[in-house]
């Protein structure tokens, strides 16, 4: 231990001075924080008087300055669930348990049944979470679909859906043939995905006997995780597709990818949210509307996908040209070369950039407050209007609690990123 300290912290007079300065800064921050939270913090009580000094008409001695964590305990359910009905909050708890219970083995490289776990996270969990959170039985013109408002029956929608599937397959066939690849696996994958989506739409219309809870009553950490997880899950695969498209030899595909990326990167996320919430409904036909949360999810996903595409493109450009030539010499098709040779190396290189984008997306979810969605930070700010807990330390206590929660999530993602970097580090060290 002493050898490590001497070698890493006091190996020279410059390192010794830097170490002493760092220790002083940490102590000067840590001691007041411990006093504020543990020593002077108030954790019990049922009103604002427990967090006021005697001169202010409260129970604390004059000159007291500590955290009013009794207020945080009182509002903690609202910070997590928002205005979600109390008798139905068990549904949110089940979604949280399913998410973290299935995410943990997915992040552990040695965990078994990886393929089944991925299928559960990508197919089963989203549907289960949707049904539990909304109650299911959303109807043909419910949470996502506006078919009946357009005068379209469900059979007519199925026909339109099949036509759309055929168009997508035709475009995919042209793109794959343009890269001299085998279109059959791609067409089969598209067919399976479109069929699964159609089944999922039908499942959401089933009455499971759960009361419907509109998204306007969602809030707190629930909304933060819904937006962040959806944005992360969509931005990574879409970013890969856009990065490949921007490097495509097909002019139309490359032009479309460039326009998409530069458009979304050229406008701030605040503008995207305003467009999705205020402007988009003006262009829809009368009687057609999409849920505000869905509009925010689409806007956030498209915005983050553009940034993710550039991160992944940087990894693709870092791969030596010899890797491409070697894959082609082995007779691999374009998609085989990308899936088996290039992308695994490129994604490993840009792990820090990918996780950095995820962390930024998680923190940017706080911007949805401007369009009337009360996420975790929005619920905290909304609680300030309660005069029963209005004290001089209310704001600093609430924001300290919010900072701690955001730090835990962001720090966890950063640490997992470092773990994966060390595990996948195949470089040769002298």
N, C-alpha and C positions, 0 to 999 in steps of 0.2 A: 504493500500500500504506500509506504513512504517513498519507495523507489518510483512508483508511478507518479506520485505528486511532484517529486523533484524533477522527473524527466519531462512531464507535460505542463506543469504550472510554474516551476521556478528554474527552468533550464538556463535562463539568461536574465540579466537585470531588466530587460524590456518586458519579458514575460512575467517577471515577478511584480513589476509595477502594474501591468495590465491586470494580473490576477487580484492584487490588492484593491485596485479600483473597482473591479467587478464584484468582489466580496462586499465592499462598502455600499455599492448601489443596491445589491440584493438585500442586504440587511436593512438599509434605509427604507426599502419598499415593503419587505416582508413583515417587519415588526409592526408598523401601523396597520397593515392588513390583518394580522392576527388579532390585534387589539380590537379592530372594527368588527371582525366576524365572531371571534370566540370569547374574548374577555369582556368587551363592552356591548356585544350584540345581544338583542332581546329576541328570544325565541318563543316565549309564551305570552299570551295575552289576547284580549278580545276587543281591542279598540285603540284609537290613536293616542289615548292618554298614556299607554304603556311606553310610547316612544316619544314622549315630550318631557322636557325638563320641568322642574318644580316652578321655575319662573314662567313657564309657558302653560302652567296648569296641569302638568302631568306628574308622573311618579319618579322620574329619573332625577338625580342630583344636578344642580346647575353646573354647566361646563361639560356635561356628558355628551359624547359623540360616538355613537355606535350604530350598528346596522339594525334596522327594524325588520327582522326576519320573521316576526310574528305575522306581519302583513303578507310576506311571501308565502308562508304556510297557509294563510287563509285563502289567498288567491291562486294557490298552486294548481288546483283542478282546472281553473279557467285558463291558466297559462298553458296547460296541456291539451285540453279539449275545446276551448273556446266556449261557445254557447250550445254545444252538443247536448241533447237532452240527458239529464242525469240518469234516468232508468236505463238508457240505451248505451251508456258509456262502456259497458262491458264489451261491446262490439269493437270499439277502438282498441281496447286492451288486447283482445284476441288478435287483431291485425298487427299490433306492435309485437306481440309474442311470436306470431308466425314469421314476421319479417326478420327479426333478429335471430330467431332459432334456425331459420333456413339460411341466413346470410353467414352465420358463424362457420358452419362446415364448408361453405362455398369459398371462404377466404383462407381456409387451412389447406395447403397443398396436399398433405398426406391423408386428408379425409376421404373415405370411400364414397362410391355412388355419385361421382361428380356429374355424370350425364343426367341422372334422374334429378339431382338437385337443381341443375341448370334449367331443366324442363319445368320443374315446379316453380322456380323463381320467375321464369319468363311467361308461363302460360297459366298455371294453376293459381299462383298467388295473386296476380293482378285481378283475375276474375273474382276470386274469393274476397279480396279486399274491397273491390267495387261493390259486391253484393252486400257485404257486412256494413260498409260505411253508408251506403245510400239506402239499403233495405231491399234492393232488387226491385223487380216488378216496375221498372221505370216506364214501360209502355213503348209504343212505337215512336212517339214524339216526346220521349222523356229526356234523360240526362244528356245523351249524345246525339240522338237521331231526330231529325226534323222532317221525316218523310211525309207524315200525314198532313203536316202544315203545308207541304208543297202539293197536296192532293194526290200523293202516291200511296197506293196500297202496299201491303207487305209483299205479295207476289210480284207486283211491278218493281219493287225495290230489288227483289232477288234477280230479276231479269237485268236491271241496270247494273247490279253488282257483277253479274257474269260478263256483261259487256265490258265493264271496267277491267275485270280480270284479264279478259282476252286482249284488251289494248295494252295493259302492262306487260303481258307475256310477249306481245308482238314487239314492243320497244326493247325488252330484255333480249329477245332473240336477235334483233338487229345489232345490238351492242356486242353481244357475245360473238356473233359471227364476224363482226368487224375486227375483233381481236383474235380471230382464228381459233376460238375455243369451242368446247363441246357445249351446246346449248341445253342438252337434256337435263343435267343436274340442276341448272339454274331455273329452268322452266318448272321442273318438279318441285323445287323449293318454293317458288312463287305460288304454285297451285296449292301446296300444303298450307302455306301461311294464309292465303286468302280464304281457304276453306275453314281454317281454324278461327279466323276473324268473324266469318259468317256465323259459325256455331256460337261464338262468344256473344255476338249481338242477340242471338235467339235466347241464350241463357239469361241475359240481363232482363228479359221481359217476363221471366218466370216469377210467380208470386211465391216467395219463401216464407210468408207470414210475418215478416219484419216490418215495423213501421218505417215509412219513408222519411228520411232526414235530408232536407235540402242543403246544398253546399253553403248557403248563406249563413247557416248556423255552425259550420265548421270553423275552427280557429285554433290558435295556439300552435304548439309544437306539431300537432296533427297536420295542419296546412303546410308548415315549413317542410316537414318530411315528405309529404305528398308531392310538392313542387320540386324539391331537390332530387328525390329518388327518380321521379319521372324524367326530369331533365337529364340526369346522369345516364339513365337507362337508354334514352333515345339519342343523346348527343354522341355517344361513343360509336355505335354502329353507323349512324348517319354521317358522322365525321369521317369515318374510314372510307365510306362510299364517295363522299365529296373529295377527299384527298386523292383517291385513285382517279376520280373523274377529272380532277384538275391536271393530272399528269397523263391523261389519256391521249392516244394518238388520233382519236376521232374528234374533229373540230367541233361538232355540235355538242357532244358530251363535255368537252373541255370548256367551251364557251358557257354552257349552262351552269357548270360547277363554279366557274369564276364569277359569273354574275350573282349567283346565290351567295357565295362566300363574301364577296365585296359589299353586297347590299346589306347583309345583316351585320357585318363588321363596321359598316359606315354610319350606323345609327345607334344611339345609346339605348340601353335596356328600358329606361324610363319611357322613351318614345314608343318603343315596341309595346309596352304594356298599355299605354294610352291608346295606341292604335287598335289593339285587340279589344279593349274594353269600351271605347267610346266611338271610334270611327268605323270599325268593322260592322257593327249592327246597322249602320246607315246604308250599307251597300247590300244588305240582305233583303229578300222579298218580304212583304207584309206577312206577319204571323210566324216568320221563321226567326228563331233565336237560338243561340248556343249559350250554355251555362258560362257564367263569368269565370269560374275556376278553370273550365276547359279551355277557354280562350287564353287565359294566362299560361296554362301548361303548354299550349302550342307555341305561344310567343317565346317563352323561356327556352323550350327545346330547340326551336329554330335558331335562336340567338346563340346559344351555347354550342350548337353543332358547327356553326361557322368558325368559331374559335378553335374547337376541337380539330376541325379539318386541317387548319394551318399547323397545329402542333404535330399531328400525325404526318403531314407532308414534310415537315422538317426531319422526322425520323426516316421517311422514305428516301429523302435526298442524301441522308448520311450513309446509306448502304452503298458499299463499293460497287462499281459497275461490274466487277468480276462475278459478283453473286448472281446478277441477272444473266450474264453470259453463261455461267456454269449451269444454271437451271435450264436455260434454253438448250445447251449442249446435251443435257440429259433427256431432252425430248418432252419436257414438261410444258403443258399449255399455260396460257397467261394466268388463269385462275389458280392452277396448281402451283405455279411459281410464286404467286402472291400469297396464297394460303399456307404453303409449306416451307417457303424459303425466305421471302422478303418481309412479309408482315410480322412474323414472330420476332425477327431481329429488330425491325423498326419500332415496334411497340415496346420492346425491352429498353430501347435507347431513350424513348420519350416518356417513360414512366413518371419522372418528376413533373414534366409539363402537363401530362394528363391529370395527375392528382392535383396539381396547382389549379387547373381549370375546374375540377370538381369542387375544390375548397372555395374558389371564387363564386361558383354557382350557388353553393350552400349559403354563403353570406349574402349574395344578391337577392335571395328570396325575401329579404326585408323590404324590398322595393314594392312588393305587391300591396302594401298598405295604401299607396297612393291611388289605387283603383278600388278601394273598399274591401279588400280581403285582409282579415285580421290574423296575421301569422303570429309566431311566438312573440316577436318584438312589438307587433301591433297590439296584442292583448295586454302586454305590460303597459304600454302607453295609454290604452283605454282605461286601465284600472286607476290611473291618476285622477280621474273624474270623481272617484268615490271620496266624498268628504269625510267619511268615517275613518279613513286611514291617511288623511292629509297631514303630513309632518315634514319638517325641514330635511329629514334624512330619507324620505320615501323614494325620491328619484335616484339618489346615489345607491341605495340598497337594491332597487329594482334593476338598474343598469349593471351593477356589479354581478347580480345573479344571472342576468342575460349574458354578460361577457363570459362568465364561468361555463355556462351551457354551450355557447358557441365554441369556446376554446376546447372543451372536451371532445366535441365532434370533429373539429378541424385538426386538433392535435392527433387524434386517433387515426384519421386518414393519412396524415403526414408520417406517423410512425409505421403504419402498414406499408406505405410507399417505400420507406427506407428498408424495411424487412424484405420486400420483394426485390429491391435493387440488390441487396446483399445475396439473396438466394439465387438470383439469375445472373450474377456477375460471373461471366465465363472468361473475362480478360486474363491475360497472362501477366503475372506480377514477378518482378525480379526479386 
